[in-house]
């Protein structure tokens, strides 16, 4: 949606009576005058307040940046504290290390262990010999022989005594286990095992809550015996940002509390419980082997929550401060400001702001407001003198000041390390103003915006010079925006200019006897960053060009080229319903574009305006002579001259309606409205006079104003060129013998007639430019109507008899 509408004069021409001189004084003090003046003053005041607010003028700016060179060094102006980053980080790491690792406990493997043990014991009870026992059960209870040692190879034909003893031990342990779980009464077999399983279930209860840790996690997490763990059920949602905030949802534990080996050794928790269970004590060793071989770990490390908890704990560490006394050297003379020195300078700045009284803040705010008001008053003289289209429209003035305020705020925010992108804001803003208005206003905007951002950030002449040079270089390349590449090229030119100027200013401001100052990598990186921001601003602006056109109601060469496509729906409608008018528009576009280029006007705009200037003839195409077929009846023969005039004049209003229906930009609608100005429809005006003269009872003269187009007159040079070219192109078609002399006479007569009729009074065409336009039109029409050779007809061939 467009913010602005075209500033046009009324279509109705009124004659104002002569007023005495004292009426001018009365008008000066009239309420209407004061309303307009006060409104603009109010907008300017609000704009000044917005700019002052966006610059945060009540706060003294922090002027230091990384890479700045301090020839005289910097000493502390006051005693203050600065954070010791290294010591603070060390304490934070220590606090993070003390945070227990969070493990999720899924007790299902332990809860299933009694049933697994029941099945294993049942298999042992049913087996008559060790060989009858399932290998998996044998492995679980450790009823297998250990593999032979590698150092003692077997000798053929000789039995290993150690292997024999081991086999006997395994069989003995099998018989002992079978005897312990098999009651004397075979009928009580199931009851006895059930009792064992019941005691084993109660035996596991203490470790179900804490869980079993995977031994491999001891190496993965580099855990030691004194490491603290936080055991959390798998289905519990821990809070943020401190997952361990609620102590009721997690249980503290040590490695010995969750390691199965430690739990089963002689000093472990489970080792102390065997004596409490009479049925488990006889098979203790077998159950220990079974648990080590069968029970799976239930704890899983929650890395995300552990890191969150440690991060939160590290953030709770109180900073460690170093005391800097007044007069201490912060930056040695000639040294660059790096990150550590910048932190110290920033701490001094924060300490200074903390004691900055409210009276001083208000005083600084008043001074900055006064300075901004002076700048705006100086700029208002330029706007009133050279940019009335901005200052005379409260909407345009409001948007312009809003753009300045927003750009100042964004430039201030982006000026700090590591972004340092205030130059991109200045370049992009001035390029937008250049596209929306003109180059002259854009350069003034660049000066104003560079001064404001410099005043709010660095207070450095080097920064001001670089930003102004970069913006000016970009604006110079935007005289005609015919394609997106034009904006991108402007960004590259601005980047190169920024690189040269910023590097040069560094060498000039910080002189050095060493030739290596030209090859300072730190300064080169900063200069390249500034240049890169300028190039990036060009790419971003090229991509956002449609939004700029829509917001400011402007049309660039890119949109004009898109609308000049013959496949445009409105042009297709014109060629289908009014082919004669279409051909006239195409011919007019050619000669009008050439005339515009002669005086340096926008030829592309004139050409596209010529394409659409007569689209209003589409609804009543048959009433215009160029669309009437040969031998067809002239519809005006049955109409009164006044009615015919209304039809002819009506094509202007119909054209505006069609243009708005097809969403043509306002600049093309202006061509439709202004291409006839307030000229006279001479043919029907003379016809009306002849008809009135033939009437013997004529009482009133024919009023000339009724036969004039409603206007407005051409408001721009391009509209004036199109008016004159349209008139001479149509009139040249009536010449029976369009010789160069006749064409020259016709063009000159029509030019003088429009000039004397005052049609060019409201556009900026000069007499010298009108003469150049006249000469260009003559040359174009002569080339269009040049004579051609009459080719002889070929003799007819004689047919043989």
Number of C-alpha atoms within 10 A of each C-alpha: 9 14 11 16 13 12 11 14 13 11 15 12 14 8 6 6 6 7 8 8 8 9 12 11 10 11 12 12 11 12 11 11 13 13 11 14 13 12 13 19 13 13 17 21 15 15 24 25 16 19 26 25 16 20 27 17 21 19 15 18 17 15 18 19 21 19 17 19 21 16 16 11 15 17 16 17 16 15 14 19 17 19 15 15 15 10 14 18 16 13 17 22 17 15 18 21 14 13 21 19 23 26 24 20 24 21 20 12 17 23 14 12 18 20 14 16 22 18 13 19 20 17 16 25 21 12 14 11 13 19 10 12 18 14 13 11 19 20 15 22 25 21 22 17 14 10 7 12 8 7 6 8 9 12 8 6 6 7 10 13 9 10 14 11 11 14 15 13 15 17 17 14 18 22 16 15 21 22 15 16 21 20 16 9 8 9 9 12 15 14 11 18 21 15 13 20 21 14 17 20 16 11 17 16 13 12 18 18 17 27 30 26 23 17 14 9 13 14 10 8 10 9 14 11 9 10 16 17 22 22 25 26 19 15 9 11 10 16 12 12 14 16 20 24 13 10 10 8 15 21 14 15 18 17 20 17 19 24 19 25 17 16 19 19 13 11 11 16 17 19 15 13 15 17 13 11 14 11 20 22 14 17 19 15 16 18 19 20 16 19 19 15 13 17 17 18 19 21 23 19 19 14 12 9 20 21 16 16 23 25 18 20 21 21 15 12 17 10 16 15 14 13 11 19 14 12 12 13 14 18 22 15 14 15 15 20 21 14 13 11 16 20 16 20 23 17 17 21 19 16 16 16 13 9 8 13 10 10 9 13 16 14 13 16 20 15 14 22 20 14 15 20 19 13 15 19 13 11 15 16 12 15 19 13 10 13 16 12 15 18 21 16 14 18 15 17 19 17 17 17 19 17 17 23 23 17 24 30 23 17 27 25 16 17 22 18 12 9 12 19 22 27 27 28 27 29 33 25 23 30 31 20 23 24 23 19 16 17 21 16 20 25 23 18 24 27 20 18 26 27 22 27 26 24 20 25 21 19 16 12 13 19 20 20 18 24 30 25 23 31 34 25 22 30 30 18 20 19 12 15 17 16 15 17 13 17 28 23 17 26 34 23 23 31 30 21 21 29 23 16 19 26 20 15 15 18 15 11 12 13 10 13 6 7 8 9 14 14 9 12 11 13 21 17 13 18 23 19 18 27 26 20 26 35 24 18 27 28 20 15 21 18 13 11 19 15 13 20 19 15 15 21 18 18 21 20 16 14 17 20 15 12 20 18 13 12 11 13 11 20 19 15 15 25 16 12 18 24 18 18 23 26 16 18 23 15 21 24 26 18 26 29 26 21 30 25 15 16 18 11 17 17 21 23 23 30 27 22 29 32 27 26 32 24 28 23 26 25 15 16 20 19 17 18 14 18 19 17 11 8 6 8 11 14 13 17 9 10 11 13 20 16 13 19 23 15 16 19 21 16 22 26 15 20 22 23 15 19 21 13 10 12 10 15 21 19 16 23 22 21 29 27 26 27 29 28 25 23 21 19 19 13 11 19 21 15 14 20 16 12 14 16 13 10 10 7 8 11 8 7 10 18 11 13 15 14 25 20 26 23 23 22 27 29 22 17 23 26 28 29 27 27 25 24 31 22 17 22 21 14 14 18 14 9 12 8 12 19 15 16 10 16 22 18 13 17 23 17 13 17 20 13 13 18 15 11 13 14 23 25 15 15 15 14 19 12 11 10 18 21 14 16 24 23 16 22 27 26 16 18 23 19 11 12 15 10 11 6 5 6 6 6 6 6 6 6 6 6 5 4 3
